Amino acid sequence: MPKLSIPIPNPLGQEAALERLKVILEKMKERYKDQVSDLTDSWTDNVLNASFKTYGFTVNAKVTVEPSVVRVDADLPFAAMMFKGKIEQETKSMLGRWLGDKPAGESPA
């Protein structure tokens, strides 16, 4: 499977970014429950491993929260490669907003 690797600047620091991403992940599960199936996710320290199906595609992803960057690494199905640029752009934009200066209780999405 083709790889996708996206680094996003993290102005919050590791602990604050982890807290924020955990809260937002729960909100996103609820918001997109009709578009995503077979979702599994688990945190190990500062790394989220997730797998899900959407629009007939299975996506496996790893999100690593570091002190100054959040890295998203994913395996994309070949059929999704035509959307790679859009996926990268949307991921950067969305995570950039989430890691901005809004309190964790607010949903920037």
Buried (B, 14 or more C-beta within 10 A) or exposed (E): EEEBEBBBEBEBEBEBBBEBBEBBBEEBEEEEEEEBEEBEBEBEEBBBBBBBEBEEEBBBBBBBBBEEBBBBBBBBEEEBEEEBEEBBEEBBEBBBEBBEEEEBEEEBE
